[in-house]
């Protein structure tokens, strides 16, 4: 037993959190309102209301939708509100912004539901370099959530971490 290899990481009290576990599943869709504008510049209320009335909104069933206007047109807030009302019965989530903002909002909501009590006085590694993309904002939010309760916070993999925070004794 003299040459037995001991996995010190597995035997340690380090808790690993993988933000990939917080990814909200579902197809993300960007709904760009510019194609609904006259010459992609001017919103005509009558045309928008007609589009909302005749469009097949069921194609957005269970999708995560980001509403935006990708050009420099001035679109009144109520136009996005009308589109949201049309999408809401079908879409899983509707936000104003781009797909990156959609992911930030989804992660924020998931992290707001996190019970941090189990991490009280824990040595935590926030896993990095995963298989799926995680917004930087999610790492920032998680770090801020854990700091008040954690003994220490590290980033990376348990075998190779970057120390970020250590509670004073």
C-alpha positions, -999 to +999 in steps of 0.1 A: +000+000+000+031+022+000+027+032-036-011+037-035-022+069-052-045+090-031-069+114-047-067+143-023-092+164-044-119+137-041-113+134-004-114+172+003-143+192+015-143+213-017-177+219-032-179+224-070-206+244-086-210+240-124-229+269-139-238+247-168-263+231-144-282+265-144-287+267-181-324+270-190-332+246-217-351+257-247-347+272-282-336+308-282-352+330-308-344+366-318-375+385-329-363+416-348-391+441-352-373+460-380-390+439-407-424+451-394-415+487-399-423+508-430-390+510-449-375+494-418-377+529-402-412+539-393-437+520-371-473+522-384-496+512-356-523+499-379-498+476-397-484+463-365-518+455-351-528+437-383-496+417-382-502+407-346-538+397-354-528+375-385-495+361-375-492+324-364-478+329-328-479+292-321-445+288-338-430+304-307-445+276-284-420+269-256-393+291-271-372+318-253-377+350-272-357+382-273-374+412-288-352+438-305-349+463-333-315+459-350-316+492-368-317+528-356-355+532-358-373+548-329-398+522-318-423+531-290-423+509-259-460+500-265-450+482-297-429+458-277-456+455-252-481+445-279-457+419-293-452+405-258-489+401-253-491+381-285-461+360-277-468+354-240-494+326-244-469+306-264-433+315-255-417+302-224-400+336-218-401+370-236-375+397-229-365+430-246-329+427-258-306+404-277-298+367-272-269+375-249-292+396-227-317+368-228-291+344-214-281+369-187-317+372-176-323+335-176-292+329-155-301+357-131-335+342-125-320+307-119-294+321-095-320+341-076-336+308-068-304+293-054-304+283-018-270+294-005-274+279+029-256+246+020-226+267+010-222+283+045-186+281+055-178+260+024-147+259+002-162+264-032-149+260-067-169+276-094-162+253-124-148+270-155-141+258-191-172+238-196-189+222-226-216+249-230-212+287-230-220+305-197-223+343-197-196+361-177-223+378-158-234+345-143-200+340-128-201+375-113-235+370-098-227+337-083-195+350-068-215+379-052-241+355-039-216+332-023-191+357-008-212+364+023-214+327+033-183+310+018-151+301+035-133+305+002-141+308-035-120+295-063-124+293-101-114+265-124-112+228-116-106+213-081-072+201-092-062+235-106-079+265-093-074+303-092-081+315-056-106+344-056-117+350-021-109+338+014-130+348+044-111+365+072-108+344+104 
